[in-house]
Amino acid sequence: MEIIMSILIGLLFASAVYLMLSKSLLRIIIGTGLLSHGAHLMLLTMAGLKRGTVPLLGENAEAYTDPLPQALVLTAIVISFGVTAFFLVLAYRTYQELGTDNVEEMRGTEKDD
Amino acid sequence: MINLLILPIIIPLVTAVILIFFANKIAIQRWISVISMIGTFITSLILIHKIHQSGIQTLDLSNWPAPFGITLVSDMLSALLVATGSFIALCCILYSFDTIGKEREKYYYYSIVQFLMVGVNGAFTTGDIFNMFVFFEVMLMSSYALIVIGGTKIQLRESIKYLLVNITSSALFVIAVAYLYSVVGTLNMAHISERIAEVNQPGILSVIAVLFLIVFGLKGGIFPLFFWLPGSYYAPPVPILALFGALLTKVGVYSILRTYTLFFYHDQGFTHTLLIVLSLITVVLGAIAAIAYKDIKKIIIYNIIIAIGVITYGIGVMNADALSGSVFYLIHDMLIKAALFMIAGVIIIITGTGNYQKFSGLIRHYPLLSWTFFISILALAGIPPLSGFVGKILIARGGFEANDVIGALIILFSSLAVLYSLMRVFINSFWGESKSGQINTNASIGKLMVPIILLMVVSICYGVFSEYVNVYITQAVEVLINPSIYIDAVLYK
C-alpha cells in the first residue's frame, strides 16, 4: 500500500511542478494546491498507513494506528486551505489591477505605482 | 512550569483581535498597539531575568507531559530574540504613525502587525517541531497580508512571487517533518535530539538536515535561496520593510541555529561544511550586489544577505566562540537593520528618491539624521566599540580556531564591502553642495526620528556595554553547545 501511495505522491508532485512552471496564474494556484496535497499524503504515508485498529487503547489492544500524523495532516490541510484562498483573492486582484493573468506580462519598471 | 513565557504570544494575539473592532478609529488603534508592544517587551525582559536566575523555562500546554503534548520552551537565546523582536516591532509601530498612510491603517495594518508578532514570538518560543511549522504559517500569513496591503501594482506583482516561494517552502517543511517523524517517531524537539543521539545520526538524518536547511534557508535567504528576497522586500512601504528585514529573515536563521545545534550535531562532516560553504558564497555575492546597486533600499537589502551569511557561517563552524559571535551578531543585526531601513525611509521622504546620486548635501539641512546614519554605518561595518564589532570578531576567531583561515578572512573582509557600499552613499549624498530642488528642506521628520534614535541608543549601548550583555549571551550559547541542558530542562525537570 505504501508503495502505491509513494507513486501517487510522486505523480502529484510532478504535476504540481509542471503546473507551477506554467504562465497562467490559475494554473500556478492549482499547482500549489496539488503540491500541498502531495505533502499531506506524504505525511500520512510516512507514519505507516494501516498497522492495526483505531487508536483506542483498551486492555486487549495489540496494535493501533498512530493518531498523531492525522492530527498533523488536519492542521496542515487547514493552513493550506487558508493560503490557497488568499492566493486566489490575490490573483483576482492582480488580474483586476494589472489587466492580465499571465506572469510573463507582469514585468514592469520599479517605479510604476 | 511557568506561564510567563506564553505572554509574548498571547498579548499580541488578544491585541490583534481587539484592534479589529476599532478599524475606523485610527488613534485608538495606534495607542492600543503601542501599549501592547510595550507590555510584550516588558514581559520578555522579566522572562530574561527569570531565565537568568533559574535556567530554562518550560510550559506544557494543557498539562500534557513533555514528549506527548506541545511544549513551549524559552531558553536564553529565544528570550533574548523575543525581547529584541518586540522592541523592534514597537519602534516600527511608532515609525508607522506618520509614514504608512491612513488608507493602510484602516485596512487592519496594526492588527496584522500584531499577528505577525504572534508568529515570530511563537516560532522563537516553541519546543515542538510541528508547532514551529504552525507558527511559521501564522507569521507568513500575516507577512503575505503586509506585503500586499495597499495593493499598488508593484506590491501585487511581487507578492505573487513571495507567496509562491513560501508555499513551496511550507510544503517542503511538511515533508521534512514527515521524514523526521518517520525516523525518530516524535515531534518534541528535546525528544528528537535525544532519539537522534541514540541512533548516532545515520545518513538519512543528514538528508533531513539538508531538507531543513533548504526550508529555513528559503526563509532566511542564504545562497542559492535568496533570489526572491531583493524583489519582494523592495515592494512594500518602509515600515513593513524594516519589520521584514529585521524579523522574518532572522526567524529562519534562528531555526537553522536551533536545528543544527540541537538535532544534527553528531555528524558534522557534510551538513556543517555545506552550511559554511553556502554562507561564504552568500557573503561574497551579497557584498558584490551591495556595491553594484545605486538605490539605498537595494543596498541595505543586500546588506541583510551579507549579515545572514556571516551569522550562518558562525553556526556552521560550531565552536564556542563562533556560536556566541553568531548570537551576538544576530541581535545586533536585527537592531541596526531596522534603524537603517527607517533612515532610508526618511531620506526617501525628504528627497523623493532612493537613488543616492540624485541629491547631495543632506547634512547641511538634516545634521541629526546624517550623524545617525553615519553611526549606524560604523556599527554595521563593525568599528569598535559599536555593536557589530564584538560579534564579528568572535565569529572570525571561531573560524581561525577551526583552521578555516579563508572563511574567517572572507568574513573580516566583508566588513570592508559593507563599509564601502554605505560610506559611498554617505559621501555622495550627505556631503557636498546642496543644489536647489533636490532636497525638501521643510520636511517634518521630528516624530520619525524618535524610533530611529531609540534603536540607535539601544544598539550603541549593546556594543559599548557588551561586557554586561555577554553574561546573557554566554548563558544562551551554553545551551547551544551542550544540548543536554535543553533536553534535561524539557524532559527531566
Interface residues (C-beta under 8 A of the other chain):
Chain A: M20 L25 I28 T32 L35 S36 G38 A39 H40 M42 L43 T45 M46 A47 L68 P69 L72 T75 A76 I79 S80 G82 V83 F86 F87 L90 A91 R93 T94 E97 L98 V103 M106 G108 E110 D112 D113
Chain B: F130 F133 V134 E137 M141 Y144 A145 V148 G151 T152 K153 I154 L156 R157 S159 I160 L163 L164 I167 T168 S170 A171 L172 V174 I175 V177 A178 Y179 Y181 S182 L187 Y234
